[in-house]
Amino acid sequence: MIPHREIAPAKLNLALHVRGKLPGGRHAIETIFAFCTEGDRLSAEPADDLSLEVIGPFAGELGAGEGNLVLRAARALRDAAGVKEGAAITLRKSLPVASGIGGGSADAAATLRLLTSLWQIDPAHASAVAPALGSDVPACLLSLPMRGEGAGDKLVSVDLSELSGAPALLVNPRVPVATAEVYAGWDGVDRGSLIDWQDGRNDLQPAAIALAPQIETVLAWLSVQASAEVVRMSGSGATCFALFDSEEARANAAVAVPREWWHLETSLR
């Protein structure tokens, strides 16, 4: 049998404004989600029980045990849909762990799409279980341009058609940063609503740089690359990105990325 396959596209926060705190301790944010054409990849085959194998460049940094979001998503979906069968899932981990580009959330969301197809169940079950898996999972489940409010899980579609196909370069200094620590380091100042992503900002950037000063170096390096039109940090870091005016300009920047950094040449969906 040919395995069912899904891509877990890398997520970018084109802008991320932190507005305050929500009941329960989470932060109120306003963000614009965009998704790349590249990311992690998953496949699944029918099986009696649920299992997970992790392969790829970053497999060693991610366990395949019960705490993995892929297995958590699979079990939540199976319970919600009343499914009796299992699945043998393989995750090819190509995105860095704890890097601000939705790796775990995107993997969980791709698992929901993958198993919805494999088990031939109503997609409404995936939508129902996604919020409990993480604030970014509902957006990653759709993998379409969205404005996120609340904790990032209140979604409204936005038109980013002018960015479709835009060449993007993602760069990470290979320093993981914990989302909870970055949010804890936010200075608590509400700098205003997100009106236009082009004039927006990432309010978590100072806190992330305090934890990982290499982020500032990456941003400075991206900012001086020829034809880099937008340069920002994504999510809670440490991955930063630049949007270019041409694939040639992106490629020229990519070959110059310092060897010790991870990078990905991609485009926006």
N, C-alpha and C positions, 0 to 999 in steps of 0.2 A: 504494500500500500504506500502511495506517495504521501509523505508527511504534510500536514497542514503547516503553513509558514506565516509569520507576521514580522514586520519591522517595528521596532520601538524608536521612533524618531527622536533625535535630540531636541530638547525644548530650549528656547531662548526667551528670556524676559527682556523685551525691547525697552521697557521702562518698569520700575517697581517703586511705588511710593508707599511708605509706611505711615498710616494715619493714626494709629493708636492701638489699644488692646481690646480684645473681645472677652466676654464672659468665658471663663474656663482657661484663660491664660494665653490663648493664641492671639496673634497680632492681626489687626485690620489693615488690609493692603488694597492697593489699586495697581493692577499690572496689565500689561499687554503681552499675551502669549503668541509666539510664532514658533513654527516647527521646521526642522531641517529635513532634507531628503535622505540623510544618512543617520545611522544610529545602531543600537544593539539589534540582534536578530534572534527570533525564537522559532522553534518548530515543535510539533507534538504529534504523537502517534497514539492510537488506542491502547489502553493497558487496563489491567485489573485494578490497580491502585495509582495514586499520584506519586510521581518521582521527578527529580530535577537533576540534570547534569549541567554544570557550568564550564564552558570552554572559552577560549579566546584570550586576548592580550591581558585583560584585567581579571581573569578567572581567579587568580591567586589571592586577590584582595576581597573576594566575595564568597561567603560560604554558601553551600547548597542545602543547609539545614532548614528546620521549620521556621526560623526567623526570616528567611529570605522572602521578600515581598512577592516573588513569583508564586511560591507555594502558598503563601497566605491568600493571595488573590484567587488561586485555583480552588482552595478549600472553601473560601467564602462563596464563590460562584456555584460550586457543586452543592453546597448546603442550601443556598437560596433557591436554586432551580430544582432541588430534589433529585439530582442526577446520581445514579448508582455506580456508573463506570468511572474509570480513572483516566490517566493520560501520562505518557512518558514524555516529559518536556526537556528540551535542550535549549539553553540560553548561551548564545555567543556574545560575550561581554567585551565590547569594543570601546565603550565610553568609560572614562575614569569614574571611580566611586567617590561619592560625596563631593561632586564638582559643580553643582549649580545648574546642570543642564537636564535635570529630570530623569537621570538614569534609572533609579529604583522605581519612581512613579511611572515612567514610560514603560518599563519592563512589566510592571503590574498591569497597566492598562492594555498593553499588547497581549498579555496572558488572557485577559478577559475577552478580548476580540478573538483570539486564537481558539479558546475553548468554546466560546459561543458557536463558532463555525464547526469545530470538531464534534461537539455534542448536539448540534442542531437544535439549539434552544433559543428562546425569545431574547433578543438583545436588551430588553428592559431589565432583565436580571443583572446584567453587567452595569447598567446605569445605576441600579439601586445599591449595589455593593461598593461602587467606586469611592464615594465620599469617605467611607470609614477606613479606607486603605491609606489615605493621605490627601492633603489639601490640593495637590497638583494632579492627582489621578483623574478626576473628572475631565480636566482640560486635556490631559494626555490621551484619554480614551477617545476623544474626538479628533485630536491632533490637527485642529484647524485654528486659524487666527481667532483669538478670543480676548475679550476684556474680562479680567477676573477681579471680583470684589469680595468683601467679607474676608475669609481666610485665603482667598484665591479660588474658592470653589463655587462662587456665585457667578455664573458665566453668561456673557452676552456676545453674540457673534459680531465681529468687526470686519470691515472691508480693508484688507491689506493687499488688494490685487496689484497695486503698484510695486509691491515688493516680491511678488511671485517670481521665482527664478533668480532672485538677487544673489550674487556670489558672496559667500560668507567664509570667513576663516575663524575657527575656534582655537584658542590657545589656552593651555593649562600648565602651570609651573610644576605640576606633579606634587602638589601639596594639598592633601584633603583638608577641608574645613567643615566642621559640624554645624548644621543649620541652626540647632538650638543655641549654640554658643554665639553665632553671629547675631541672631535676633536678640539675645541677652545683652549684646554689646551696643545695640541701637541706642542713640542718645535720648530718645523719647520726644524729640521735637517733630511736630507735625508741620511739614514744609509745604503743604497744600495739595490740592487735588491734581490728578493726572488728566489733563485735557487733551494734549497732543503728544503722542509717544516721541515725536522728533524733538520736542522741547522738554522731554521728561528727563528722568535721572534714575539712579538706583540708590535709594536711601540706605541700603545695607553695605554699600561699598566701603565707607570709612571703618565700620566695625570689622568687616572682613579683612581689610588691609592691616588693622591692628593685630589680628591673629596671624595673618600670613602676609608680611610685607612684600613678598614676591609678586603679589597681585598688582601692586603699584608699578613694579618694573614691567610687567606684561602690558599693562595699559599704556605706559609711556612708549614702549616699543611699537605697539600697534598704531599708536597715534601718529607716528612719523613715517608710516609706510605710505608709499605713493598711492593716491586715489582711494585711501580709506575714508569713507564718508561718514560712518557712524562707528564709534568705539565705546563699548561699555562692558561692565561685568554683568554676567547673567545670574539671576537668583541670588543665593547666598554665597556664590563663588565656589571654587577659585577660578572657574573658567571665564575667560573674557572673549569677546568677539569683535570682529570688524566686518562691516558690510562694504563691498567694493563696487566700483562702477563698471568693472569688466572682469571676466574670468582670467584674462591675462594678468591684470593687476593682482588679483588674488593669488594666482600661481607664482608670480614673482615674489610676493611676500612669503608664501608658504616655503619656498626653497631657502629662504633666509632665516626661518625660525631657528633659534638656538637649539642645538641637538638635545640638550637636557630637558626641554619642554615637550609636552605632548601637543599635537595639533591635528586638526581635521579640516580638510578642504571640502566644502559642501555648498549647498544652495538652499534658499528658503522655499518651502513648498507653495 
